[in-house]
Amino acid sequence: MGRKIGGVVLLIVSALMLLGFMRSGASLFSPTAMFAVLLSVGLPAIAGFTLLRSSLKGSPRKRMELLRQQTIEAEILKLAMLHQGRLTAVEVESVLALPAGEAKAMLDALVLREVADLEVTDDGVLVYTFHDARYLGGKNDAAGLLDA
């Protein structure tokens, strides 16, 4: 929040300084005036835009959490390729050393994004099936869409 406020304040200062130079009647084309405009208008404007841009990207903690989730998803997909496209939450938790329940949450998120499907065995075990990982061996037999 502080970066947004600081960025807006700097942009307002920059705009007010530009307005002041425009109303002063001074020639803006002299080297001294150009330098003064650069210092009093340009630098606050650049700093304001930089602060606003950094505040819109999100906090470093959020970026780190997003990177962590993407890494875990990539590891789950690698694991699915090693297990013929079929995984359980327990397998993912044990191999990736995830806290209890986190693997299920990540797998459920992949189901919601339609990366995986959910199946249930006769014993009631939830099996996450990754179609692309399951049939990865057949990629060499692929034909063009118009050739089929």
Backbone as a chain_set.jsonl record, in Angstrom:
{"seq": "MGRKIGGVVLLIVSALMLLGFMRSGASLFSPTAMFAVLLSVGLPAIAGFTLLRSSLKGSPRKRMELLRQQTIEAEILKLAMLHQGRLTAVEVESVLALPAGEAKAMLDALVLREVADLEVTDDGVLVYTFHDARYLGGKNDAAGLLDA", "coords": {"N": [[0.824, -1.194, 0.0], [1.984, 1.215, 0.731], [3.791, 1.74, -1.312], [2.129, 2.255, -3.482], [0.846, 4.621, -2.667], [3.083, 6.304, -2.36], [4.011, 6.307, -5.029], [1.848, 7.53, -6.376], [1.851, 10.038, -5.121], [4.371, 11.021, -5.915], [3.924, 11.207, -8.687], [1.951, 13.17, -8.732], [3.383, 15.342, -7.659], [5.252, 15.611, -9.704], [3.538, 16.325, -11.844], [2.516, 18.761, -10.878], [4.865, 20.274, -10.736], [5.514, 20.381, -13.445], [3.316, 21.82, -14.375], [3.839, 24.211, -13.028], [6.244, 25.024, -14.289], [5.254, 25.415, -16.874], [3.506, 27.544, -16.528], [5.2, 29.528, -15.739], [6.385, 30.993, -17.722], [8.958, 30.893, -18.544], [11.552, 30.121, -20.84], [11.491, 26.957, -22.078], [13.365, 25.764, -23.591], [15.968, 26.413, -23.129], [19.198, 25.355, -22.017], [19.544, 25.326, -19.214], [16.918, 25.457, -18.215], [15.89, 23.099, -19.293], [17.4, 21.212, -17.914], [16.516, 21.727, -15.338], [13.811, 21.073, -15.564], [14.067, 18.368, -16.148], [15.158, 17.43, -13.73], [13.226, 18.225, -11.781], [10.749, 17.403, -12.763], [10.994, 15.114, -14.433], [12.514, 13.139, -12.94], [10.913, 12.692, -10.518], [8.619, 11.688, -11.815], [9.536, 9.35, -13.102], [10.355, 7.887, -10.865], [7.87, 7.662, -9.56], [6.356, 6.13, -11.413], [7.89, 3.797, -11.367], [7.574, 2.96, -8.689], [4.787, 2.505, -8.656], [4.571, 0.478, -10.565], [6.046, -1.587, -9.373], [4.47, -2.06, -7.153], [2.185, -3.116, -8.266], [2.949, -5.584, -9.179], [2.83, -7.302, -7.088], [3.506, -8.676, -3.841], [6.765, -9.773, -2.704], [6.521, -12.121, -1.25], [4.13, -13.256, -2.211], [4.883, -13.748, -4.844], [6.897, -15.615, -4.428], [5.397, -17.716, -3.323], [3.762, -18.346, -5.504], [5.719, -19.223, -7.321], [6.613, -21.46, -5.906], [4.308, -23.088, -5.971], [4.113, -23.534, -8.735], [6.465, -24.95, -9.15], [6.013, -27.261, -7.622], [3.817, -28.312, -9.034], [5.067, -28.876, -11.472], [6.838, -30.874, -10.646], [4.99, -32.807, -9.862], [3.88, -33.473, -12.341], [6.151, -34.568, -13.593], [6.488, -36.785, -11.954], [4.125, -38.121, -12.515], [4.625, -38.925, -15.139], [6.546, -40.845, -14.68], [5.059, -42.789, -13.437], [3.272, -43.963, -15.232], [1.214, -42.131, -15.749], [-0.591, -42.192, -13.621], [-1.437, -41.37, -10.337], [-1.518, -41.253, -6.73], [-2.549, -39.289, -3.907], [-1.061, -39.9, -1.658], [1.27, -41.03, -2.724], [2.368, -38.781, -3.991], [2.724, -37.055, -1.796], [4.625, -38.526, -0.305], [6.853, -38.833, -2.038], [7.487, -36.202, -2.806], [7.751, -35.03, -0.373], [5.755, -33.46, 0.898], [3.626, -31.544, 3.093], [0.946, -33.094, 4.982], [-2.057, -33.392, 3.222], [-1.515, -31.265, 1.508], [-0.623, -32.23, -0.946], [-2.942, -33.446, -1.946], [-4.537, -31.171, -2.249], [-3.09, -29.795, -4.228], [-3.244, -31.655, -6.322], [-6.021, -31.73, -6.677], [-6.392, -29.133, -7.588], [-5.153, -29.34, -10.067], [-6.955, -31.061, -11.292], [-9.191, -29.404, -11.41], [-8.254, -27.565, -13.259], [-8.303, -29.132, -15.429], [-6.101, -30.669, -16.11], [-5.676, -33.083, -15.078], [-7.562, -36.102, -14.439], [-9.999, -37.513, -12.22], [-10.27, -40.603, -10.673], [-11.806, -43.442, -9.089], [-10.918, -46.267, -7.238], [-12.064, -49.71, -6.73], [-11.654, -50.124, -4.059], [-11.94, -47.662, -3.001], [-9.903, -45.801, -3.281], [-8.569, -42.728, -4.286], [-7.519, -41.955, -7.479], [-5.446, -40.08, -9.444], [-5.445, -39.277, -12.765], [-3.388, -38.606, -15.406], [-3.792, -37.829, -18.527], [-2.161, -37.023, -20.732], [0.387, -37.651, -19.773], [0.117, -40.339, -19.41], [-0.141, -41.455, -21.958], [2.188, -40.751, -23.197], [4.197, -42.185, -24.44], [3.222, -42.771, -26.961], [3.682, -40.616, -28.602], [5.369, -40.56, -30.767], [3.958, -41.734, -32.763], [2.253, -39.882, -33.714], [0.168, -38.091, -35.975], [-0.434, -35.629, -38.509], [-3.121, -33.255, -38.208], [-4.688, -33.006, -40.49], [-3.996, -35.245, -41.852], [-5.202, -37.44, -40.756]], "CA": [[0.0, 0.0, 0.0], [2.864, 2.372, 0.821], [4.382, 2.013, -2.628], [1.107, 2.877, -4.322], [0.665, 6.003, -2.221], [4.302, 7.024, -2.729], [4.028, 6.487, -6.477], [0.847, 8.537, -6.752], [2.329, 11.333, -4.627], [5.447, 11.469, -6.808], [3.336, 11.616, -9.974], [1.274, 14.458, -8.51], [4.45, 16.34, -7.543], [5.781, 15.8, -11.053], [2.549, 17.082, -12.625], [2.464, 20.137, -10.366], [6.094, 20.944, -11.155], [5.374, 20.662, -14.875], [2.368, 22.933, -14.477], [4.545, 25.423, -12.597], [7.144, 25.448, -15.356], [4.471, 25.89, -18.018], [2.9, 28.84, -16.18], [6.228, 30.505, -15.375], [6.726, 31.807, -18.876], [10.369, 30.722, -18.865], [11.812, 29.351, -22.047], [11.798, 25.581, -21.738], [14.359, 25.243, -24.526], [17.335, 26.736, -22.704], [19.797, 24.19, -21.34], [19.303, 25.39, -17.77], [15.514, 25.118, -17.977], [15.713, 21.676, -19.605], [17.971, 20.468, -16.81], [15.628, 21.91, -14.186], [12.605, 20.281, -15.831], [14.453, 16.97, -16.009], [15.311, 17.117, -12.317], [12.035, 18.422, -10.946], [9.578, 16.757, -13.348], [11.32, 13.789, -14.95], [12.903, 12.176, -11.904], [9.763, 12.225, -9.723], [7.71, 10.903, -12.656], [10.133, 8.025, -13.271], [10.282, 7.204, -9.566], [6.459, 7.341, -9.315], [5.973, 4.999, -12.256], [8.601, 2.617, -10.873], [6.9, 2.514, -7.47], [3.475, 1.94, -9.002], [4.764, -0.79, -11.266], [6.478, -2.613, -8.422], [3.365, -2.394, -6.25], [1.194, -3.896, -9.002], [3.444, -6.936, -9.38], [2.542, -8.127, -5.916], [4.569, -8.745, -2.853], [7.718, -10.863, -2.936], [6.004, -13.352, -0.625], [3.157, -13.839, -3.132], [5.624, -14.27, -5.991], [7.575, -16.833, -3.987], [4.387, -18.766, -3.179], [3.382, -18.744, -6.86], [6.829, -20.002, -7.852], [6.594, -22.738, -5.192], [3.205, -23.888, -6.517], [4.466, -23.95, -10.091], [7.502, -25.974, -9.037], [5.375, -28.497, -7.156], [3.031, -28.843, -10.146], [6.001, -29.461, -12.436], [7.325, -32.131, -10.067], [3.879, -33.762, -9.924], [3.791, -33.941, -13.732], [7.287, -35.48, -13.81], [6.175, -38.014, -11.224], [3.064, -38.799, -13.266], [5.235, -39.584, -16.294], [7.258, -42.032, -14.188], [4.085, -43.777, -12.952], [2.317, -44.215, -16.318], [0.106, -41.184, -15.726], [-1.527, -42.437, -12.515], [-0.863, -41.038, -9.033], [-2.382, -41.011, -5.571], [-2.051, -38.197, -3.076], [-0.049, -40.446, -0.753], [2.512, -41.138, -3.495], [2.912, -37.443, -4.199], [3.202, -36.57, -0.5], [5.829, -39.225, 0.142], [7.981, -38.585, -2.928], [7.843, -34.779, -2.796], [7.873, -34.608, 1.027], [4.811, -32.369, 1.142], [2.815, -31.719, 4.301], [-0.302, -33.842, 4.79], [-3.163, -32.647, 2.632], [-1.102, -30.322, 0.457], [-0.574, -32.947, -2.222], [-4.323, -33.587, -2.411], [-4.981, -29.844, -2.69], [-2.43, -29.498, -5.501], [-3.824, -32.553, -7.324], [-7.39, -31.257, -6.943], [-6.267, -27.926, -8.421], [-4.864, -29.803, -11.429], [-8.216, -31.597, -11.816], [-10.035, -28.248, -11.75], [-7.709, -26.966, -14.483], [-8.445, -30.171, -16.439], [-4.826, -31.274, -16.44], [-5.811, -34.463, -14.62], [-8.906, -36.602, -14.16], [-10.079, -38.209, -10.948], [-10.906, -41.914, -10.732], [-11.891, -44.108, -7.787], [-10.787, -47.722, -7.337], [-13.095, -50.465, -6.01], [-11.357, -50.001, -2.635], [-12.188, -46.28, -2.596], [-8.696, -44.984, -3.384], [-8.63, -41.721, -5.347], [-6.383, -42.022, -8.392], [-5.409, -38.944, -10.366], [-4.956, -39.762, -14.044], [-2.882, -37.563, -16.302], [-3.931, -38.44, -19.846], [-0.987, -36.762, -21.573], [1.532, -38.399, -19.231], [-0.165, -41.765, -19.554], [0.05, -41.862, -23.34], [3.349, -40.031, -23.706], [4.975, -43.082, -25.305], [2.663, -42.797, -28.309], [3.85, -39.339, -29.295], [6.074, -40.776, -32.041], [2.981, -42.205, -33.742], [1.343, -38.783, -33.994], [0.006, -37.699, -37.365], [-0.994, -34.312, -38.678], [-4.582, -33.2, -38.084], [-5.32, -33.182, -41.801], [-3.61, -36.562, -42.362], [-6.001, -38.499, -40.123]], "C": [[0.864, 1.252, 0.0], [3.473, 2.738, -0.518], [3.375, 2.677, -3.556], [0.938, 4.341, -3.969], [1.878, 6.838, -2.605], [4.377, 7.292, -4.216], [3.056, 7.548, -6.942], [1.299, 9.928, -6.321], [3.433, 11.868, -5.529], [4.915, 11.902, -8.174], [2.607, 12.95, -9.848], [2.301, 15.572, -8.402], [5.019, 16.652, -8.915], [4.828, 16.629, -11.91], [2.475, 18.527, -12.169], [3.716, 20.916, -10.755], [6.043, 21.277, -12.64], [4.421, 21.82, -15.1], [3.036, 24.25, -14.073], [5.512, 25.923, -13.651], [6.382, 26.011, -16.539], [3.903, 27.292, -17.757], [3.947, 29.907, -15.884], [6.599, 31.414, -16.524], [8.193, 31.698, -19.257], [10.506, 29.885, -20.128], [12.25, 27.947, -21.65], [12.903, 24.988, -22.61], [15.782, 25.638, -24.178], [17.9, 25.538, -21.948], [19.531, 24.18, -19.833], [17.877, 24.975, -17.452], [15.267, 23.631, -18.252], [16.251, 20.809, -18.465], [17.065, 20.552, -15.582], [14.346, 21.09, -14.359], [12.917, 18.789, -15.663], [14.546, 16.57, -14.538], [14.0, 17.179, -11.551], [10.78, 17.748, -11.49], [9.894, 15.309, -13.729], [11.649, 12.77, -13.874], [11.741, 11.757, -11.012], [8.788, 11.366, -10.531], [8.247, 9.482, -12.832], [10.043, 7.234, -11.971], [8.84, 6.795, -9.253], [5.995, 6.154, -10.122], [6.635, 3.706, -11.784], [7.934, 2.069, -9.614], [5.544, 1.884, -7.77], [3.616, 0.585, -9.681], [5.17, -1.906, -10.302], [5.352, -2.995, -7.462], [2.308, -3.234, -6.954], [1.654, -5.333, -9.236], [3.114, -7.847, -8.212], [3.749, -8.205, -5.005], [5.536, -9.878, -3.187], [7.234, -12.188, -2.346], [5.002, -14.043, -1.557], [3.862, -14.442, -4.341], [6.345, -15.565, -5.625], [6.59, -17.997, -3.85], [3.936, -19.267, -4.549], [4.474, -19.605, -7.493], [6.873, -21.384, -7.202], [5.508, -23.651, -5.751], [3.533, -24.396, -7.917], [5.522, -25.048, -10.078], [6.911, -27.309, -8.597], [4.553, -29.125, -8.274], [3.935, -29.5, -11.189], [6.532, -30.798, -11.93], [6.236, -33.211, -10.085], [3.752, -34.325, -11.341], [4.946, -34.879, -14.077], [7.018, -36.835, -13.156], [5.103, -38.814, -11.956], [3.642, -39.521, -14.482], [5.977, -40.843, -15.882], [6.317, -43.152, -13.764], [2.952, -44.001, -13.967], [1.068, -43.342, -16.224], [-0.891, -41.367, -14.605], [-0.816, -42.2, -11.182], [-1.937, -41.004, -7.96], [-1.753, -39.887, -4.764], [-0.942, -38.669, -2.145], [1.296, -40.586, -1.472], [3.177, -39.774, -3.654], [3.466, -36.888, -2.886], [4.513, -37.221, -0.103], [7.034, -38.896, -0.73], [8.44, -37.125, -2.851], [7.982, -34.205, -1.39], [7.003, -33.377, 1.323], [4.063, -32.618, 2.446], [1.506, -32.444, 3.978], [-1.387, -32.926, 4.241], [-2.759, -31.704, 1.513], [-1.056, -30.985, -0.911], [-1.975, -33.099, -2.795], [-4.846, -32.258, -2.938], [-4.37, -29.491, -4.045], [-3.006, -30.375, -6.624], [-5.249, -32.13, -7.68], [-7.374, -30.005, -7.818], [-5.964, -28.307, -9.873], [-6.102, -30.412, -12.08], [-9.123, -30.444, -12.246], [-9.563, -27.567, -13.031], [-7.724, -27.934, -15.651], [-7.109, -30.687, -16.968], [-4.878, -32.753, -16.092], [-7.291, -34.797, -14.463], [-8.854, -37.374, -12.851], [-10.85, -39.505, -11.134], [-10.908, -42.512, -9.327], [-11.784, -45.614, -8.015], [-11.931, -48.385, -6.579], [-12.897, -50.365, -4.498], [-11.556, -48.567, -2.12], [-10.975, -45.373, -2.637], [-8.862, -44.006, -4.555], [-7.351, -41.787, -6.174], [-6.507, -40.86, -9.368], [-4.736, -39.425, -11.644], [-4.592, -38.574, -14.931], [-2.815, -38.168, -17.699], [-2.68, -38.256, -20.688], [0.223, -37.555, -21.092], [1.346, -39.897, -19.451], [0.149, -42.262, -20.957], [1.223, -41.146, -24.005], [4.175, -40.883, -24.659], [4.479, -43.106, -26.743], [2.884, -41.524, -29.105], [4.569, -39.51, -30.637], [5.131, -41.244, -33.141], [2.027, -41.104, -34.176], [1.336, -38.447, -35.489], [-0.586, -36.3, -37.414], [-2.509, -34.359, -38.599], [-5.278, -33.464, -39.412], [-5.0, -34.555, -42.394], [-4.506, -37.675, -41.844], [-7.237, -38.835, -40.891]], "O": [[0.526, 2.241, -0.651], [3.652, 3.918, -0.823], [3.733, 3.564, -4.331], [0.892, 5.202, -4.848], [1.733, 7.949, -3.114], [4.765, 8.385, -4.631], [3.385, 8.37, -7.796], [1.146, 10.891, -7.073], [3.43, 13.05, -5.872], [5.412, 12.868, -8.752], [2.648, 13.768, -10.767], [2.118, 16.638, -8.989], [5.243, 17.814, -9.254], [5.262, 17.535, -12.622], [2.38, 19.43, -13.001], [3.629, 22.103, -11.071], [6.485, 22.352, -13.047], [4.684, 22.7, -15.92], [2.817, 25.281, -14.709], [5.594, 27.128, -13.888], [6.82, 26.988, -17.147], [3.833, 28.118, -18.667], [3.605, 31.086, -15.788], [7.09, 32.52, -16.295], [8.63, 32.35, -20.205], [9.658, 29.045, -20.429], [13.259, 27.772, -20.968], [13.327, 23.852, -22.398], [16.716, 25.233, -24.87], [17.155, 24.793, -21.311], [19.317, 23.117, -19.25], [17.652, 24.214, -16.51], [14.518, 22.98, -17.523], [15.643, 19.804, -18.095], [16.873, 19.563, -14.874], [13.859, 20.486, -13.404], [12.116, 18.043, -15.099], [14.072, 15.503, -14.146], [13.696, 16.286, -10.76], [9.829, 17.541, -10.737], [9.147, 14.392, -13.386], [11.121, 11.658, -13.889], [11.583, 10.563, -10.76], [8.198, 10.427, -9.997], [7.491, 8.517, -12.721], [9.696, 6.053, -11.977], [8.609, 5.701, -8.738], [5.321, 5.267, -9.6], [6.013, 2.644, -11.799], [7.748, 0.86, -9.483], [5.196, 0.849, -7.202], [2.859, -0.343, -9.394], [4.689, -3.034, -10.411], [5.291, -4.138, -7.007], [1.598, -3.995, -6.297], [0.824, -6.212, -9.468], [3.126, -9.068, -8.366], [4.863, -7.839, -5.378], [5.168, -10.832, -3.873], [7.515, -13.254, -2.894], [5.015, -15.267, -1.684], [3.489, -15.517, -4.811], [6.394, -16.5, -6.424], [6.907, -19.129, -4.215], [3.748, -20.469, -4.741], [4.173, -20.612, -8.135], [7.142, -22.375, -7.88], [5.743, -24.838, -5.98], [3.263, -25.552, -8.244], [5.481, -25.968, -10.895], [7.265, -28.359, -9.132], [4.583, -30.342, -8.45], [3.603, -30.557, -11.725], [6.661, -31.749, -12.702], [6.528, -34.388, -10.297], [3.539, -35.525, -11.516], [4.749, -35.874, -14.774], [7.288, -37.886, -13.736], [5.167, -40.042, -12.01], [3.192, -40.616, -14.818], [6.036, -41.807, -16.645], [6.707, -44.319, -13.729], [1.801, -44.205, -13.579], [-0.022, -43.783, -16.588], [-1.953, -40.746, -14.632], [0.257, -42.748, -10.928], [-3.11, -40.76, -8.241], [-0.572, -39.575, -4.921], [0.004, -37.931, -1.873], [2.343, -40.292, -0.894], [4.387, -39.631, -3.476], [4.555, -36.314, -2.866], [5.419, -36.545, 0.384], [8.132, -38.698, -0.209], [9.639, -36.848, -2.834], [8.295, -33.025, -1.23], [7.458, -32.398, 1.914], [3.885, -33.765, 2.856], [1.026, -32.408, 2.845], [-1.6, -31.823, 4.744], [-3.579, -31.377, 0.655], [-1.409, -30.371, -1.917], [-2.18, -32.905, -3.993], [-5.525, -32.221, -3.964], [-5.054, -28.95, -4.913], [-3.228, -29.899, -7.737], [-5.638, -32.167, -8.847], [-8.233, -29.834, -8.682], [-6.463, -27.669, -10.8], [-6.282, -30.293, -13.292], [-9.745, -30.495, -13.307], [-10.375, -27.052, -13.799], [-7.227, -27.621, -16.733], [-7.002, -31.09, -18.127], [-4.215, -33.575, -16.724], [-8.147, -33.917, -14.369], [-7.792, -37.832, -12.429], [-11.951, -39.508, -11.685], [-10.102, -42.126, -8.48], [-12.468, -46.17, -8.874], [-12.681, -47.715, -5.869], [-13.855, -50.503, -3.737], [-11.359, -48.3, -0.935], [-11.011, -44.276, -2.079], [-9.243, -44.396, -5.659], [-6.245, -41.689, -5.642], [-7.532, -40.682, -10.026], [-3.607, -39.916, -11.619], [-5.397, -37.672, -15.163], [-1.897, -38.925, -18.015], [-2.187, -39.21, -21.29], [0.994, -38.072, -21.901], [2.316, -40.628, -19.653], [0.653, -43.372, -21.123], [1.243, -40.961, -25.222], [4.789, -40.357, -25.587], [5.243, -43.43, -27.652], [2.318, -41.374, -30.188], [4.395, -38.693, -31.542], [5.465, -41.161, -34.323], [1.088, -41.363, -34.928], [2.363, -38.513, -36.164], [-1.182, -35.846, -36.437], [-3.115, -35.39, -38.891], [-6.343, -34.08, -39.445], [-5.661, -34.986, -43.339], [-4.561, -38.749, -42.442], [-8.002, -39.706, -40.478]]}, "num_chains": 1, "name": "protein.A"}
